């Protein structure tokens, strides 16, 4: 049995100017709220999106997937 997919939270809980995306973990509000009830497959899907969100933020872009 494998370990559950861990939260990407780094305890830097501050939202972007739109109020939609956490600047610490780069999850959106809905993903954060639903994390506890997600399956490991769903969590892994969220984690796959985060590096690209971070890259877009650092490039001055938007978070829209």
C-alpha positions as CSV (number, residue, x, y, z in Angstrom):
1,X,0.0,0.0,0.0
2,X,1.4,3.4,-0.9
3,X,1.4,6.5,1.1
4,X,-1.4,9.0,0.4
5,X,-0.5,12.0,-1.8
6,X,0.7,14.7,0.5
7,X,-0.6,18.3,0.4
8,X,1.7,20.8,-1.4
9,X,1.0,23.3,1.3
10,X,4.1,25.1,2.6
11,X,2.3,27.3,5.2
12,X,2.5,30.4,3.1
13,X,-1.2,31.0,2.8
14,X,-1.7,34.2,0.8
15,X,-3.9,34.6,-2.2
16,X,-3.0,36.3,-5.4
17,X,-4.6,39.6,-6.3
18,X,-7.6,37.8,-7.9
19,X,-8.2,36.0,-4.6
20,X,-8.3,32.7,-6.5
21,X,-4.8,31.1,-6.1
22,X,-2.6,30.5,-3.1
23,X,0.8,32.0,-3.6
24,X,2.4,29.4,-1.4
25,X,1.3,26.1,-3.0
26,X,-0.4,27.5,-6.3
27,X,-3.6,25.5,-5.7
28,X,-6.8,27.4,-6.4
29,X,-9.4,27.9,-3.8
30,X,-11.6,25.0,-4.9
31,X,-8.6,22.6,-4.9
32,X,-7.7,23.7,-1.4
33,X,-11.2,23.3,-0.1
34,X,-11.7,19.9,-1.7
35,X,-8.2,18.5,-1.0
36,X,-9.3,16.4,2.1
37,X,-12.0,14.6,0.1
38,X,-10.0,14.0,-3.1
39,X,-8.8,10.6,-4.1
40,X,-5.0,10.1,-4.6
41,X,-5.6,10.2,-8.4
42,X,-7.4,13.5,-8.1
43,X,-4.7,14.9,-5.8
44,X,-2.0,13.8,-8.3
45,X,-3.9,15.6,-11.0
46,X,-3.8,18.8,-9.1
47,X,-0.1,18.4,-8.3
48,X,0.7,18.0,-12.0
49,X,-0.8,21.5,-12.7
50,X,1.2,23.3,-10.1
51,X,4.6,23.7,-11.7
52,X,3.1,25.3,-14.8
53,X,1.0,27.7,-12.6
54,X,4.2,28.7,-10.8
55,X,6.1,29.2,-14.1
56,X,3.2,31.4,-15.5
57,X,3.2,33.4,-12.3
58,X,6.9,34.0,-12.4
59,X,6.6,35.1,-16.0
60,X,3.9,37.6,-15.1
61,X,1.1,35.6,-16.6
62,X,-2.2,34.3,-15.3
63,X,-3.2,31.2,-13.5
64,X,-6.1,30.1,-15.8
65,X,-5.7,26.5,-16.8
